[in-house]
Every structure is written in structure tokens, then in C-alpha cells.
Amino acid sequence: MAPLSTLRFHLHFPYLPALLLLFSELAELILTSPRIRLLEASICRRHYLAYDPSVIAPDGSIDEALCKLEDIQTRLAYIRGWQVFFEAIPVMALAVPWGALADRLGRKKVLAVNFVGCMMHICWFLLVCHPRSTMSAEWVWVSALAFALGGGPRTAGVLIMALVNDTSPSTERSERFYYTYSAFLVTELVAMPLASFMMSQSILLPFAVALISLIACFPILVSIRGVKRPTPPSPRRSSSDEANTGLLDPSPNPERSEHPSAPRTTIFTNLRTILAFLRPLLTNPSILLVLLGHFLCPVRQELLFQILIPYTSLRFSLPIASAGLLLSVVAFANLLIFLFGLPLATRYLRALEFSPAKIDAYTASYSSLILAVGSFLIGIAGVFPMLVISTLVFAAGFGIRLGLLSLLTSMVEQEMVGRVYTLVTVVEGAGEMVSAPVLQGMWAWGLRMGGGWKGAPWWAGAVVYVAGWWAIGRVKTVDTRER
């Protein structure tokens, strides 16, 4: 029976959550370029309806080359910046309540609701920006309400990564994070060329594939089962028990949501528990510095997924579909970093008898410095080969978030990990709310100034990540995994 149990453990947790992450992220990543192009076309269509309707085709489509005017691109930056801001509000406001519901209903049920919300978000975006639509492009902001169901893709990613954490030995946690996160990188590697090809066939085709990917997540959720580990005769429960319960459960139990006889707590009880839980965390300077790092993390995502494509398209006169292929270069570099670079560095530092927490701190700190260098180089790149090289440097710093997650995990007791991840979701949501409109505003300002000033958001990113390198370097590591 032991070999069978081992087989089930490896089937259910290292692989199924990775597959779930792959499909859920595919639904998001495959729409990176199509969303920009469809929204740009919507703005462009309304612009030419007022000035020259003859350039609009009978089916509502419009030549992309006509949409590169400063007025159109500035409005596009404005709408996209505030779109991200509004999408972050449900994460900020509802992460804790959804965690409390996960406590009562089970984590898989919350993920199912999350995927429904993501599907509604896509459908509303299509309704507003469809070539036949007459709605103003600003109506896409309403799609943010769909993320009130489950908290959006960011919450889904945290929940899925928590499944891996809950079943990983402390000495393997970092490597398990890297390997599971590689599912995201494989998706990123495949999604961009796939999106580019589909956009050449129909701008609506990627949206259909995204919806199918989200639908495919449901049978995977059903297939994931709780894992029971041998536990000592102690009232304290295993950290793996959190795999099927809420992120905020003060005393996780994988069977709670499955057995009516189990004691049930109220949402208000959970909220009071969370307030008591937060007090010691927010008075610990080192934890605050790590949370500051998480607050800065969304800047790299905003630069990569929101700024890089229009920046490349405008600065080097490329179609959006072609500019989006640059993200595949980033994904390939990241895949090498996560599969080989970071695990090898971890093993090397471990051989030098560095503690796991110190290794995580070095990973996060120097990743931040690499992000700063890459961001600065992208901002000054004058030729396309230089942009590609600079983007590869930038991509090499993407280990920052997983380094911070593992570092934060090492600084709290194991039974608090789920709730800490919820706190990370809220902090990163706040970072997203701030960084998106600010960076898009700087991008619009750079467009108005013209010339090399288009690199302004990248220079801002360099300043941010130099500050992150300084802050993370001052974290005092006290590893609970070694106690």
C-alpha cells in the first residue's frame, strides 16, 4: 500500500495543481495581446467614426496602422491603467471574505467560483469591444465587477500555489515553487505565439480558447483530492490539511467542508481571527520589508504585460501581434531560470550551509537588482536587438516573487501560511492599484513628449527595484523551518 499512497501523493499534488495553473494562466496570458488590440480597435473605431468613417470596414474592423495616433494611444493608456486599478479593487476588498468562505466551503469551491468570475470578465470585455459594438470603450471598466466572484486570476494563482506549499517539505519548498511555477512559464511560452497566430485568423479566436481553458479547469478541480499524512498523537494538525480548506482557517482541517458534523465557524469569527493574526505580523520590521517587496512585485508585471507590447509596437513600428511574441522570449528565459538557474543556485548555497531563509532573501534581493538593471536598459534601448537583450536581463529577475513568498513562509509558523498568502494577495493588489495608473500615466506622458521619453515608465521601474533591492537586503532572517 505504501507505493500506491506515494503514487497518489505525486499524482494529486505536484502535477494536478500545476496542470490547473497551466489552464487558468493560459486563459489569462493568451489574451494579453488580443485584449490590447481589441480595445485599441474599439477606441480607434470611435475616433474615425467622428473624422473619417470610410476607413472602417463593413464588419467593423479597422487597419491597425491607422490606430497609432497619439490621441488614440494616450486614451488607450488611460483606459488600460484605470482598468487594472478597478480590477484590483475586488482583490483588496474581498480577499479576506473569500478566504473566510473558503474556510467553510473548501478551497476547491472558491476556485470554481473564481473561474466563473473570470469567464464573466471575458464575456463582458467581448460585449464592449466587439467590432459590432457601439458601446464606449470605458465600459470595459465594469468587467472588474466580475472579479468580485472569487477574487480574479491573482487570487486563483495564490490558491493554486498554496496547494503546492501545503504538501512540500520545508527543504524542498523553494524548488517545488520553481518547478510548479514553470507551468506558468510553459504556458507563457506557448500562449504568445498561439495568440499571434490566432489573431492573424480572427481577433475573437483567442477569447474562445480562453473560455475553453477555464472550462477545462473544472474537471481538474474535481480530480484533486486531499492528502492525509501520518500525524503524531497531538491536537496540532498538519500544514497539508490546508489544501482543501480556506486560506484563513486558524486551525485547518481537510474534512471540514465534507462533513456536516464538523464544527462550523462564522465569517465574523474568521475576520476577528485575522485581525488578531495581523497584529504581530505588522509590528515585525522584517516582515514589513518583505511585504514591501510584495507591494513592488506588480510593477514588473505591469511593465511586462501592460507596457512592453505597446512600447515595442510604437517604438519599433511592429504590429501588436508581433510585439507580443517578445513575451515568449521572456518566457523562455524565465523557464531556464526557474528550471535550472534558481535550483542550481539554491543547491550551491545550501552546500555552503546557508539557511533556507537566507537563500530566499538572496534570491529576492538580487532578483530585484537584476530587474532594475533590465528595466533601465529597456528604457534606453534604441535598436530592436538591444531591446531583446535588455528584456532577457529583465526576465532574469522574475524569481523575486517566489523568493519573497518562500522567505515570508520561513518567518511565520506553518499553520499561518495560508492566511499569510491571503495577506500577500491584498498587498500585491494594492501594489497593482498604484502601479497600473502611474505607469500608464508615465507612458502617456512619454508619448506626448516623444522620442526617447517613451522609456519613462521603464526608468521608473528601475528606481522602484533599486529601492526593493535595498529594502529586502535589510531583512533579518529567522527561519521557523529550522526550529
C-alpha positions in Angstrom: 0.0 0.0 0.0 2.9 2.4 0.6 3.9 2.6 -3.1 0.3 3.3 -4.1 0.0 6.1 -1.5 3.2 7.6 -2.7 1.9 7.4 -6.3 -1.3 9.1 -5.3 0.6 11.9 -3.5 2.7 12.7 -6.5 -0.2 12.4 -8.9 -2.6 14.6 -7.0 -0.4 17.4 -5.8 2.8 18.1 -7.7 1.1 17.6 -11.1 -2.6 18.4 -10.9 -2.2 21.8 -9.3 0.5 22.5 -12.0 -2.0 21.5 -14.7 -4.7 23.6 -13.1 -2.2 26.6 -13.1 -1.4 25.9 -16.7 -5.0 26.1 -17.9 -6.0 29.0 -15.7 -3.0 31.0 -16.7 -3.5 30.1 -20.4 -6.9 31.8 -20.2 -5.2 35.0 -19.0 -2.0 35.0 -20.9 -3.4 34.1 -24.3 -5.5 37.3 -24.1 -2.6 39.7 -23.3 -2.1 40.9 -26.9 -5.7 40.4 -28.2 -7.1 42.5 -25.3 -4.8 45.4 -26.2 -5.6 45.1 -29.9 -9.4 44.7 -29.4 -9.5 47.7 -27.0 -7.3 49.7 -29.3 -9.6 48.9 -32.3 -12.7 50.0 -30.2 -11.1 53.4 -29.4 -9.8 53.7 -33.0 -13.2 53.0 -34.4 -15.0 55.7 -32.4 -12.2 58.1 -33.4 -12.6 57.6 -37.1 -16.4 57.5 -36.9 -16.1 61.2 -36.0 -13.4 62.0 -38.5 -13.4 59.5 -41.4 -15.9 56.7 -41.3 -14.8 55.4 -44.7 -11.7 53.7 -43.2 -13.9 51.4 -41.1 -14.7 48.1 -42.9 -18.4 46.8 -43.1 -17.7 44.2 -40.4 -16.4 46.9 -38.0 -12.7 46.1 -38.3 -10.1 48.8 -38.9 -6.5 48.7 -40.1 -4.1 48.6 -37.1 -1.7 51.0 -38.8 -4.4 53.7 -38.6 -4.6 53.3 -34.8 -1.1 54.6 -33.8 -2.1 58.2 -33.5 -1.0 59.9 -30.2 -4.6 60.7 -29.2 -5.7 57.1 -29.7 -2.7 55.7 -27.8 -3.0 58.1 -25.0 -6.6 57.2 -24.5 -5.7 53.5 -24.7 -3.1 54.0 -21.9 -5.6 55.9 -19.8 -8.3 53.3 -20.1 -6.0 50.3 -19.5 -4.4 52.0 -16.5 -7.7 52.5 -14.7 -8.9 49.1 -15.9 -6.2 47.4 -13.8 -6.9 49.8 -10.9 -10.6 48.8 -10.9 -9.8 45.1 -11.3 -7.6 45.3 -8.2 -10.4 46.7 -6.0 -12.3 43.3 -5.6 -9.0 41.7 -4.6 -8.4 44.3 -2.0 -11.9 44.4 -0.7 -12.9 40.7 -0.9 -9.8 38.6 -0.4 -10.4 38.2 3.3 -14.2 37.4 3.0 -13.5 34.9 0.2 -10.8 33.3 2.4 -13.4 33.1 5.2 -15.9 31.4 2.8 -13.1 29.1 1.7 -12.8 28.1 5.4 -16.4 27.0 5.4 -16.9 25.7 1.8 -13.4 24.4 0.9 -10.7 25.9 -1.3 -11.8 24.0 -4.4 -15.2 25.5 -4.3 -13.8 29.0 -4.1 -11.6 28.3 -7.1 -14.6 27.1 -9.0 -16.4 30.4 -8.3 -13.2 32.2 -9.2 -13.1 30.6 -12.6 -16.8 31.5 -13.2 -15.9 35.1 -12.4 -13.0 35.1 -14.9 -15.3 33.8 -17.6 -17.8 36.5 -17.0 -15.0 39.1 -17.2 -14.0 37.9 -20.6 -17.6 37.8 -21.9 -18.2 41.4 -20.8 -15.0 42.6 -22.4 -16.1 41.0 -25.6 -19.5 42.6 -25.4 -18.0 46.1 -25.1 -15.2 45.8 -27.6 -16.7 43.5 -30.2 -16.3 45.1 -33.7 -20.1 45.4 -33.9 -20.4 47.0 -30.5 -21.5 50.7 -30.2 -20.6 50.9 -26.5 -17.9 53.3 -25.3 -14.5 51.7 -24.5 -14.7 53.0 -20.9 -17.5 50.4 -20.3 -14.7 47.7 -20.0 -14.2 49.1 -16.5 -17.4 47.4 -15.5 -15.9 44.0 -16.2 -13.9 44.4 -13.0 -17.1 43.6 -11.1 -16.8 40.0 -12.3 -13.7 39.6 -10.1 -15.9 40.0 -7.1 -16.6 36.4 -7.7 -13.6 34.6 -6.3 -11.1 37.5 -6.5 -9.8 37.2 -10.0 -6.7 35.4 -11.6 -4.3 36.7 -8.9 -6.3 35.0 -6.1 -6.6 31.8 -8.2 -2.8 31.7 -8.7 -2.2 32.1 -4.9 -4.7 29.4 -4.1 -3.1 27.0 -6.5 0.4 27.8 -5.3 -0.8 27.3 -1.7 -1.7 23.7 -2.7 2.0 23.1 -3.5 3.2 24.7 -0.3 0.9 22.7 1.9 2.4 19.4 0.7 6.0 20.3 0.3 8.8 19.5 2.8 10.5 22.7 4.1 13.8 21.8 2.4 12.1 21.4 -1.0 9.6 24.2 -0.8 11.6 26.7 -2.9 12.4 24.1 -5.6 8.7 22.9 -5.7 7.7 26.5 -6.1 10.1 26.9 -9.0 9.0 23.7 -10.8 5.3 24.4 -10.3 5.7 28.0 -11.4 7.4 26.6 -14.5 3.8 25.5 -15.6 3.1 29.2 -15.8 6.2 29.8 -17.8 5.5 27.0 -20.2 2.0 28.5 -20.7 3.6 31.9 -21.3 6.0 30.3 -23.8 3.1 28.7 -25.8 0.4 31.4 -25.3 2.1 34.3 -27.1 2.9 32.5 -30.4 -0.5 30.8 -30.3 -2.2 34.2 -29.7 -0.3 35.8 -32.5 -1.3 33.0 -34.9 -5.0 33.1 -33.9 -5.0 36.9 -34.2 -4.0 36.5 -37.8 -7.1 34.3 -38.3 -9.6 36.2 -36.1 -9.2 38.6 -33.2 -12.0 36.8 -31.5 -10.5 33.3 -31.6 -8.2 33.8 -28.6 -11.2 34.7 -26.5 -12.9 31.5 -27.4 -9.8 29.4 -26.5 -9.5 31.3 -23.2 -13.1 30.4 -22.3 -12.5 26.7 -23.2 -9.4 26.7 -21.0 -11.3 27.9 -18.0 -14.0 25.3 -18.6 -11.2 22.7 -18.6 -10.2 23.7 -15.1 -13.4 22.3 -13.5 -12.7 18.6 -14.1 -9.2 19.1 -12.9 -10.6 20.6 -9.7 -12.8 17.6 -9.2 -9.8 15.3 -9.6 -7.7 16.9 -6.9 -8.2 15.0 -3.6 -7.0 15.8 -0.1 -3.8 14.2 1.1 -3.6 12.7 4.6 -0.2 12.5 6.1 0.7 10.4 9.2 0.4 12.8 12.2 1.7 12.4 15.7 -0.8 12.0 18.5 -1.1 15.7 19.0 -4.0 18.1 18.7 -1.9 20.2 16.3 -2.8 19.5 12.7 -0.6 19.1 9.7 0.0 22.0 7.4 -1.0 19.9 4.5 -4.6 20.0 5.9 -4.9 23.5 4.5 -5.0 22.0 1.0 -8.8 21.7 1.0 -9.8 24.5 3.4 -9.8 28.2 3.5 -6.8 30.3 3.4 -7.9 32.0 6.6 -8.7 28.9 8.7 -7.0 29.3 12.1 -7.0 25.5 12.6 -7.2 23.9 9.2 -9.0 20.6 8.7 -9.3 18.9 5.2 -12.5 17.2 6.1 -14.4 20.3 7.5 -16.3 21.1 4.3 -17.1 17.5 3.6 -18.7 16.5 6.9 -21.8 18.4 8.3 -21.0 17.2 11.8 -17.7 19.2 11.8 -17.9 22.5 13.8 -18.6 25.4 11.6 -17.2 28.9 12.2 -18.8 32.1 11.1 -17.3 34.6 8.7 -17.2 37.2 11.5 -15.3 34.7 13.7 -12.7 34.3 11.0 -12.4 38.1 10.5 -11.7 38.6 14.2 -9.2 35.8 14.0 -7.5 37.5 11.1 -7.3 40.9 12.9 -5.6 39.1 15.8 -3.3 37.3 13.4 -2.2 40.5 11.6 -1.2 42.5 14.7 2.1 40.6 15.4 2.9 40.5 11.6 2.6 44.2 11.1 4.8 45.0 14.1 7.7 42.9 12.8 10.0 45.2 10.7 11.5 42.3 8.7 8.0 41.0 7.7 7.0 44.6 6.8 10.1 44.8 4.5 9.1 41.5 2.8 5.6 42.8 2.4 7.0 46.0 0.8 8.8 43.7 -1.6 5.4 42.1 -2.5 3.9 45.6 -2.9 6.6 46.3 -5.5 6.2 43.0 -7.3 3.3 44.0 -9.5 5.4 46.7 -11.1 7.3 44.1 -13.1 4.0 42.5 -14.3 2.6 45.9 -15.3 5.8 46.8 -17.2 5.9 43.4 -19.0 2.2 42.8 -19.7 0.8 46.3 -20.0 3.7 48.5 -21.2 6.1 46.3 -23.2 3.8 45.4 -26.0 2.6 48.9 -26.9 6.1 50.2 -26.2 7.6 47.8 -28.7 4.8 48.3 -31.2 5.2 52.0 -31.3 8.9 52.4 -30.8 9.9 49.8 -33.4 6.8 50.0 -35.7 5.6 46.5 -35.1 2.0 45.1 -35.1 0.7 44.3 -31.7 0.6 40.5 -32.5 4.3 40.6 -33.5 5.3 42.7 -30.5 3.6 40.2 -28.2 6.0 37.5 -29.4 8.6 39.2 -27.3 6.9 37.8 -24.2 7.7 34.3 -25.5 11.4 35.3 -25.3 10.8 36.4 -21.7 9.0 33.1 -21.0 11.9 31.0 -22.5 14.5 32.9 -20.4 12.3 32.5 -17.3 11.9 28.8 -17.9 15.6 28.4 -17.9 16.0 30.5 -14.8 13.3 28.5 -12.9 14.2 25.0 -14.1 18.0 25.4 -13.9 19.3 28.7 -12.6 17.5 29.1 -9.4 17.5 25.4 -8.3 21.3 25.2 -9.0 21.9 28.4 -7.1 19.8 27.1 -4.2 21.7 23.8 -4.1 25.1 25.6 -4.3 24.2 28.0 -1.4 22.8 25.0 0.6 26.1 23.2 0.2 27.7 26.3 1.7 25.4 25.8 4.7 23.2 28.9 4.1 19.9 28.6 5.8 16.8 28.2 3.6 15.6 31.7 4.7 19.0 33.3 3.8 18.8 31.6 0.4 15.3 33.0 -0.2 16.5 36.5 0.9 19.4 36.5 -1.5 17.1 35.2 -4.3 14.6 38.0 -3.8 17.2 40.8 -3.2 19.4 40.1 -6.2 16.4 39.4 -8.4 15.2 42.9 -7.6 18.6 44.4 -8.6 18.5 42.4 -11.9 15.0 43.8 -12.6 16.3 47.3 -12.0 19.2 46.9 -14.5 16.9 45.2 -17.1 14.3 47.9 -16.7 16.8 50.7 -17.2 18.3 49.0 -20.3 14.9 48.5 -21.9 14.2 52.2 -21.4 17.3 53.3 -23.3 17.2 50.6 -26.0 17.4 52.3 -29.3 17.5 49.3 -31.6 15.4 46.1 -31.5 18.3 43.6 -30.8 19.3 45.8 -27.8 15.6 45.6 -26.7 15.6 41.8 -26.9 18.9 41.6 -24.8 17.6 44.0 -22.3 14.3 42.1 -22.0 16.2 38.9 -21.3 18.1 40.7 -18.5 14.8 41.9 -17.1 13.3 38.4 -17.3 16.3 37.0 -15.2 14.9 38.9 -12.2 11.5 37.2 -12.1 12.5 35.0 -9.2 11.7 37.9 -6.9 8.1 36.9 -6.1 8.8 33.3 -5.3 11.8 34.2 -3.3 9.7 36.6 -1.3 6.9 34.0 -0.8 9.3 31.4 0.4 11.1 33.9 2.7 7.8 35.1 4.2 6.8 31.4 4.7 10.0 30.9 6.7 9.2 33.8 9.0 5.8 32.5 10.3 4.5 29.4 11.9 3.4 26.7 9.4 -0.2 26.8 10.4 -0.3 30.6 9.5 0.9 30.1 5.9 -2.5 30.1 4.2 -3.5 33.4 6.0 -0.2 34.9 5.1 -0.8 34.1 1.5 -4.1 35.9 1.6 -2.3 38.9 3.1 0.2 38.8 0.2 -2.8 38.8 -2.2 -4.1 42.0 -0.6 -0.7 43.7 -0.6 0.0 42.9 -4.2 -3.5 44.0 -5.1 -2.7 47.4 -3.5 0.6 47.5 -5.5 -1.3 46.8 -8.7 -3.8 49.5 -7.9 -1.0 52.1 -7.5 1.4 50.9 -10.2 -1.0 50.5 -13.1 -2.4 54.0 -13.4 1.0 55.6 -12.5 3.0 53.6 -15.1 0.3 54.1 -17.8 0.3 57.8 -16.9 4.0 57.9 -17.4 3.7 56.0 -20.7 1.1 58.6 -21.9 3.4 61.4 -20.8 6.3 59.8 -22.7 4.1 59.6 -25.8 3.3 63.3 -25.6 7.0 64.1 -25.1 8.1 61.8 -28.0 11.5 60.4 -28.8 13.4 58.7 -26.0 11.0 59.8 -23.4 8.9 56.8 -24.3 11.2 54.9 -21.9 9.9 56.9 -18.9 7.9 54.0 -17.3 11.0 51.7 -17.5 13.2 54.2 -15.8 10.6 54.5 -13.0 10.7 50.7 -12.8 14.5 50.8 -12.4 14.2 53.3 -9.5 11.5 51.1 -7.8 13.5 47.9 -8.0 16.7 49.6 -6.7 14.6 50.5 -3.7 13.4 46.9 -3.5 16.9 45.6 -3.5 17.9 47.9 -0.7 14.8 47.1 1.4 15.0 43.3 1.0 18.7 43.3 1.8 17.8 44.6 5.3 15.5 41.7 6.2 16.7 39.8 9.3 16.0 36.1 8.6 14.7 34.0 11.4 13.7 30.7 9.9 10.8 28.9 11.7 11.6 25.9 9.5 14.8 25.3 11.5 13.2 25.5 14.9 
